[in-house]
Amino acid sequence: MSQAFVREGDDQWLEDTGPSITALRVFLTRENNGIQIIERSSYKDALGGQVHVMSNGLSYTKDSEGKWKVYSSQQSPS
């Protein structure tokens, strides 16, 4: 079934995105009006978490529950 129109309240949120980097890229591309977002690099932060630097200028990581969030180097462990 086609979902050509999205009803108000049917938006997907970052934390609802699947756990794979591909799912993150698809979500970010959709949020960026179809302009493709790619992973520029990735690294481990001081706490050992994987950080993904994306072409939209933001970095993303997963919280302790495996949900995506925007990374801030000033985060406390969750």
N, C-alpha and C positions, 0 to 999 in steps of 0.2 A: 504494500500500500504506500502510495506517495505521501510525503509530508511536505507539500509545497508551501503550506502556511503553518506558522508556529503560533499557537494560541498563547496569550499572555499567561505566564506561570509555567509554561512548558520548557523554559530555558534550562540548559544544562549548566551546572556550576563546576568550577575547577576541581573541587574536592569530590565530585561525582564522576570524574573522568576515570577510565580504566587505568590499571597500574602500569601499562607499558609506555615506553617513550613514543611509540607510534600513536597510541591513543592521545597522548599529550599533544603531539604535533597536529593531529586532526582537529582537536578541540581548539588549539590556538589559531590554526588557519581559519576555522569557521568564525571565531571571534574577531579575526582580523579581516573580515569581509572577503574571504577567499584568497587573500594574498598568502602564499605559502610561508610558513614559519619552519625553520630548520634548526637543528642542534649545532651550535658552533663548536662547543667543547664540553667536556665534563671533567670533574675532579672530586676528590674526597675533601670534605671540610674538616675542621679541627676535631669534631666529634665522630668522624668516620662515616658521615652520611654522604651519599652520592648527590652532587649538585650538577644540574644540567644548564649550561649557558645557551640561551636560545637567541635567534636572530631578531626577536622583537625587543631586545635590550634588557630582558629580565632573566633571572635565573630561577630554577624550580627544583624542589626536592620533595621527598615524601616524609610525612610525619610518622610517628610511632605506630599508627594504624594503617600505614601504607597508602594514605591519601595525598594527592598532589597539593602543594602550596607554594606560594612565591617565597623564594629564599631571601633571607636577610642575614648578613654576616654577624648581626648583633642578636641573633636568636638565642634563647636559652633552650637547653635540651627539653624535648617533649616526651 
